[in-house]
Amino acid sequence: MLVIYNPTAGRRRVRRLWSVLDLLIGHGVRLDVVETRHEGHAAGIAREAAETERGRLVVAAGGDGTVAEVAAGLAGTSTRLGIIPLGTANVLAAELGLPSTPKAVAAMLAGGRARRLWPGLCESDAGRRLFVQMLGVGFDAHVVHHVSRPVKRVLGKGAYVWQTLRELPRYDFEPIALRADGREFTAGSVIVAKGCRYGGPYRLAPEADPSAPGFAVVMFERSGRGAALAYGAALPLDLMTRIPGIRRIRAHEVVIDARAGLPAQADGDAAGATPLRITDGAAPIDVLVAA
């Protein structure tokens, strides 16, 4: 079993990782642990592993961004993806109902069942990027681009709250023009979702199906600082599916033609800037979940 580990996690997350690995070793599982050194490194390691015998199961140990990188390396192969959730929000883990205790995670990796995950693909001037949970353009992406990694390591999700309050006076809240399957819309912010959840266990797009092609396109029709604060307050209360001013549609292709340079985020990591074209990935990936 190959485990690809993002070493930017804090000490507590490292202890959680080794708790899982010790349990696997105790059950006779042979492990190869590789640390990533830079952005994109996980995808290269996973791609190489998928071409060898050890590539029958590749495990991503980290947050949603690390999982997405490993998934990108496995795309188009029959190699299964395992996940040890070590990120700040672990949104995909919540989406798939993955366990959180070391014992349960180890049991899943040793004998879980496979579930299909159909990722999305974003194309921009910066290149192509696979995402597994969601892609956002607008204020949330602006916050992601500016959040401090050291602060994030110390405060966890609180780092996003802190950065949101700092960025509110600075952001222009320019309207975003987009086309979804050829239909034209305008919104204050946009989330193109593969899964139902956003920011952790909170529901945003109940019609989303991570196992099937296509997206739930969530458009925040209200804009400005007051609207951003209202949406932000509704999220931890799990009220995003009921708050007014949010429109949801299904689509297979989303083109965002906002002015060049409007920031985007994918799976909680900075993902370049507009203009963007978002489509289905070429094929699904098998992900291990609890048996």
C-alpha positions in Angstrom: 0.0 0.0 0.0 1.5 3.3 -1.0 0.6 6.3 1.3 1.2 9.8 -0.1 1.5 12.2 2.7 1.4 16.0 2.7 3.9 17.1 5.4 2.5 20.6 5.9 0.0 19.1 8.4 0.6 20.0 12.1 1.9 17.7 14.7 -1.5 16.5 15.9 -2.3 15.4 12.4 1.0 13.6 12.1 0.2 11.6 15.2 -3.2 10.7 13.8 -1.5 9.5 10.6 1.0 7.3 12.4 -1.8 5.9 14.6 -3.5 4.7 11.4 -0.2 3.4 9.9 0.7 1.5 13.1 -2.6 -0.3 13.1 -2.1 -1.3 9.4 1.4 -2.5 10.1 0.1 -4.5 13.1 -2.2 -6.3 10.8 0.6 -7.2 8.4 0.0 -4.6 5.7 3.2 -3.6 3.9 3.5 0.2 3.6 5.4 2.6 1.5 5.1 6.2 2.8 6.2 9.1 0.5 6.1 12.8 1.5 5.2 15.4 -1.1 7.7 18.2 -1.7 5.8 20.7 -3.8 2.5 21.4 -5.5 1.8 18.7 -8.1 4.2 16.3 -6.6 1.4 14.0 -5.3 -0.1 13.6 -8.8 3.3 12.5 -10.2 3.9 10.0 -7.4 0.4 8.6 -7.9 0.7 8.4 -11.6 4.0 6.5 -11.4 2.6 4.2 -8.7 -0.5 3.4 -10.8 1.8 1.9 -13.5 3.4 -0.6 -11.0 2.2 -3.5 -8.8 2.1 -1.3 -5.7 -0.4 1.0 -7.4 -3.4 -1.3 -6.8 -4.2 1.0 -3.9 -2.8 4.5 -3.4 -3.7 6.4 -0.2 -3.9 10.2 0.0 -3.0 11.4 3.6 -4.0 15.0 3.8 -6.8 17.4 3.0 -9.1 17.8 0.0 -6.3 19.4 -2.0 -4.0 16.5 -1.5 -6.8 14.0 -2.3 -7.5 15.9 -5.5 -3.8 15.8 -6.6 -3.6 12.0 -6.0 -6.9 11.5 -7.8 -5.5 13.5 -10.8 -2.5 11.0 -10.9 -4.9 8.0 -10.8 -7.3 9.4 -13.4 -7.8 7.0 -16.3 -6.4 4.0 -14.4 -7.9 1.1 -12.4 -6.0 1.9 -9.3 -8.2 2.6 -6.2 -7.9 5.7 -4.1 -7.8 5.5 -0.3 -8.1 8.5 2.0 -6.7 9.3 5.5 -8.4 12.6 6.3 -5.9 15.0 7.7 -7.1 18.4 6.4 -8.7 21.4 7.9 -12.3 20.7 6.7 -12.1 17.2 5.1 -15.2 18.0 3.0 -14.9 15.0 0.7 -14.5 12.7 3.7 -17.8 14.1 5.1 -19.4 13.7 1.7 -18.5 10.0 1.4 -19.2 9.3 5.1 -15.6 8.2 5.8 -14.7 7.3 9.4 -12.5 9.6 11.5 -11.0 7.4 14.2 -7.6 5.7 13.5 -9.0 2.2 14.1 -11.9 2.8 11.7 -9.8 4.4 9.0 -7.3 1.5 9.2 -10.2 -1.0 8.9 -11.5 0.9 5.8 -8.1 0.9 4.1 -7.6 -2.8 4.8 -11.0 -4.0 3.8 -13.3 -1.3 2.6 -15.6 -1.3 -0.4 -15.1 0.8 -3.5 -17.4 3.7 -4.4 -17.3 5.5 -7.7 -16.3 9.2 -7.6 -16.6 11.2 -10.9 -14.3 14.3 -10.6 -14.6 17.6 -12.4 -12.0 19.2 -14.7 -11.2 22.9 -14.8 -9.3 24.5 -17.7 -7.8 27.9 -17.6 -4.8 29.9 -18.9 -2.8 28.2 -16.1 -3.6 24.7 -17.4 -5.9 21.8 -16.4 -6.8 20.9 -12.9 -8.9 18.0 -11.5 -11.2 18.7 -8.5 -13.1 16.2 -6.4 -15.6 18.2 -4.4 -16.1 21.7 -5.7 -14.7 24.8 -7.5 -15.6 28.3 -6.5 -15.2 31.7 -8.1 -15.9 34.9 -6.1 -15.4 36.0 -2.5 -14.8 32.5 -1.1 -12.0 32.0 -3.6 -10.6 35.5 -2.8 -10.4 34.4 0.9 -8.7 31.1 0.0 -6.1 32.9 -2.0 -5.2 35.2 0.9 -5.4 32.9 3.9 -2.1 32.3 5.7 -0.9 28.8 5.9 0.7 29.2 9.3 -2.5 30.8 10.7 -4.5 28.0 9.1 -2.3 25.4 10.8 -2.9 27.1 14.2 -6.6 28.1 13.9 -7.9 25.4 11.5 -11.3 26.5 10.1 -11.0 29.7 12.2 -8.4 30.9 9.8 -11.0 31.3 7.1 -13.3 33.2 9.4 -10.4 35.6 10.4 -9.4 36.1 6.8 -13.0 36.6 5.7 -13.4 39.5 8.1 -10.1 41.0 6.9 -11.0 40.7 3.2 -14.6 42.0 3.4 -13.5 45.7 3.1 -11.1 44.9 0.3 -13.2 42.8 -2.1 -15.0 44.6 -5.0 -17.9 42.0 -5.3 -18.0 42.4 -9.0 -20.9 40.5 -10.7 -19.8 37.2 -12.3 -21.1 36.3 -15.8 -21.3 32.6 -16.6 -22.8 30.1 -19.0 -24.1 26.7 -17.8 -24.8 24.3 -20.7 -25.2 27.4 -22.9 -27.6 29.3 -20.6 -26.4 32.7 -19.4 -26.5 33.8 -15.8 -25.1 36.5 -13.5 -24.2 35.9 -9.8 -22.3 37.5 -7.0 -20.3 34.2 -6.3 -20.5 30.7 -7.9 -19.8 27.2 -6.6 -19.6 24.4 -9.1 -20.2 21.4 -6.8 -19.6 17.7 -7.3 -20.8 16.9 -3.8 -23.5 18.2 -1.5 -21.2 19.6 1.2 -19.1 22.7 1.6 -16.8 23.9 4.3 -17.0 20.6 6.2 -20.2 18.7 7.0 -22.5 21.6 6.0 -25.0 21.1 3.1 -24.9 23.4 0.1 -26.1 21.4 -2.9 -28.4 18.5 -2.0 -29.0 17.6 -5.6 -25.3 17.0 -6.3 -24.2 13.4 -7.0 -20.4 12.8 -6.7 -20.7 9.4 -8.4 -22.2 10.7 -11.6 -21.2 13.1 -14.4 -22.4 16.7 -14.1 -22.4 19.4 -11.4 -24.7 21.3 -9.2 -24.1 24.9 -10.0 -24.8 27.1 -7.0 -25.2 30.8 -7.7 -25.3 33.4 -4.9 -27.5 36.0 -6.5 -27.1 38.6 -3.7 -23.8 40.4 -3.6 -22.0 42.8 -1.3 -20.6 42.7 2.2 -24.0 42.3 3.9 -24.9 39.3 1.8 -21.5 37.7 2.3 -21.9 38.0 6.1 -25.4 36.5 5.9 -24.2 33.6 3.8 -21.3 33.1 6.1 -23.5 33.0 9.2 -25.9 30.6 7.6 -23.2 28.0 6.7 -22.3 26.7 10.2 -26.0 26.7 11.1 -26.5 24.3 8.1 -29.1 26.8 6.7 -27.6 27.2 3.2 -30.3 25.1 1.6 -33.0 27.3 3.0 -31.6 30.9 2.9 -33.0 33.1 0.1 -30.9 34.4 -2.7 -29.3 31.2 -3.8 -30.1 29.5 -7.1 -29.1 25.9 -8.0 -29.1 24.2 -11.4 -27.6 21.1 -12.9 -25.1 21.3 -15.7 -22.3 19.5 -17.5 -20.3 22.5 -18.8 -19.8 25.8 -17.0 -17.9 28.7 -18.6 -17.0 31.7 -16.4 -16.0 34.7 -18.5 -15.6 37.2 -15.6 -12.8 39.7 -16.0 -9.4 38.1 -16.3 -7.8 37.6 -12.9 -10.9 36.9 -10.7 -9.6 34.3 -8.3 -10.8 30.6 -8.3 -10.4 27.9 -5.7 -10.7 24.2 -6.0 -11.2 21.8 -3.1 -10.1 24.6 -0.7 -6.8 25.5 -2.5 -6.0 28.4 -4.8 -6.7 27.4 -8.4 -5.7 30.2 -10.7 -8.1 32.8 -12.1 -10.8 33.4 -14.7 -11.7 32.8 -17.5 -12.4 29.1 -16.7 -14.1 26.2 -18.5 -15.4 23.4 -16.2 -16.4 20.0 -17.5 -16.6 16.4 -16.4 -13.4 14.4 -15.9 -12.8 11.7 -18.5 -13.7 8.8 -16.2 -14.6 8.0 -12.6 -12.2 6.9 -9.9 -12.9 4.1 -7.3 -12.6 5.4 -3.8 -12.5 3.2 -0.7 -15.2 3.8 1.8 -16.2 1.9 5.0 -17.5 -1.6 4.3 
